[in-house]
Amino acid sequence: MADASAAPAPPFERHLIALFFHLVFKAHAVVWYIMCAQALAVVWYIMCTWVSDSFVTNFVVCIVLIAMDFWTVKNVTGRLLVGLRWWNEANDSGSAWRFESAPEGSRHINAYEKRMFWILLGANCVVWAVFGFFSLIRLKFEYLIIPIIGFIMGSSNFVGYFKCSREAGDQVKSMAGSMMTKTMTSMFTRSKV
């Protein structure tokens, strides 16, 4: 008779659809913005004018795609891919961030999906910051609002999940500790010389 406690661990859950939408909503907003705001090449410019000449239409499409990405990351992919959830509660006395993570051992997180979640979350913020910088340099102030909103929404998710992640907090603490140790060591070795 086989021992029930010796049963193999269940396989990691795969959330390929959630990972797909985690990438697709980010990519759609970025591609639409490139087509309609940046006009980096003649082909993109022609495609943008073919899609719409109207700033209002382009703005609305970009903001809707950014909002879809924000909602999907906040309410679906964060919970499925990394086992984390955050939200903000507002009441008469102000607002408070709430964080929730799956209890240790209750959920198996796929390492690849987790890595892709964090990479895409961080890359999203960087891409919108770069687009904002280029809009500013090219003096396209009407299109500057789109990367600002994209950056704010993306960084809200990034900060929310970062605060929620015990592991990320521990990594930052250990990184800060090792940097502090290296700095102190180099200061002492320089002062002796």
Order of alpha helices (4+ residues) and beta strands (2+ residues): alpha-alpha-alpha-beta-beta-alpha-alpha-alpha
